[in-house]
Amino acid sequence: MRGHVADSSAVHPDDPLHDGLRRVTACCEAHLKLVRAAYRQRPFVQEELWAGKISRVLTSRRPVLALRELACRTGLDEPDIRRAIAWHNERRRRMDA
């Protein structure tokens, strides 16, 4: 059985329409329900999703030269980009502590 769950850490490598959706596989319908229930317990953090979108663009072949270009290529506005960067930096600080 296959399905999708909401997951803010999931960023599709080349299809932004599938960002925030993780494909999951289970052995049966009951197992799929358990997997979906487990993902519902995980908070969906918008800044995490945005950080993933930014990472995808920054690791692409074409370099980003300006914040405006990053906004265009991610579909985010500048305040959301700044929130995503702040979220990422805070997460890194906590991991390094």
N, C-alpha and C positions, 0 to 999 in steps of 0.2 A: 504494500500500500504506500502511496506517496501523497504528499500534501504540502501545503505552505503554512508557515506561521509568521506572525509579526515579530521582527527582531531588528532592533536598531543597530546592531553590529553587522548586519548583513548588507553588503554593497555589491551589486552585480558588477562583474568586471567590465562589461561593455553595454549594458542596457539599464539606464537610469530608471526606467519604468518599473523595474523589479527591485529597486533599492528598498530596503526595509522588510523584505520578504525572504525567509530562509526556506529552502526546499528540504523536507524531511522524509525519511523512509522508515516504515514500520512493518512488522511482520503480519499484522492483522488490524482490523478496525479498532479493537479494544486498545491495542498498543498505540495506535495513532492518536486515540483520544488521550492517553496518558502523556504522550509527547506534547500534544497541543496544550494540555493542562499545565505541564511543567513550564512551557514558554510563556503562558499567561501570567505566571508568578514573577517573571523577570520584567522589570519596568522598561518601558520603551522610552529611551532618552533621545529626544530630538537632536540635541547637540552631538551625540555619538554618531547618529546617522549623517549629520552634516559633515562631521570630521572625516568620516569615511568617503564621502563625496569629494571633499577637498583632497584627500590622499590619492584617490583615483586620478584626479586631474594632475596633481603634482608629480605623479610617477609615470605619467604618459610620456610619449616621445616628444611632444611639443612643449617647450618651456612656457611658463606663465611669467609675464613681465610686469604685470600691474594687478592691483586688487580688483579693478574694474573688469579686467579680462578673466580673472578667477571667478568673479560673480557671474559673468556671462557663461562660462564653461561649466559651472556647477549648478546654475539655476537658482543660486542663493543670492540674497542681498547682502550688502556689506555688514550691517549689524549682525546678521546671522553667522556670517563668516567669523566675525570677531568673537561671538559667543562660542562657536565651535572650537576656535583656537584656545580660548580661555578654558573650556571644558577639557580639552586635550592636555593642556599644560598642567592643570590641577590634577588630572589623573596620573600623569607622569610623576609629579611631585609625590603623590601618595604611594606610588609603586616603588619609587627610589628611597623612600623613608624607611 
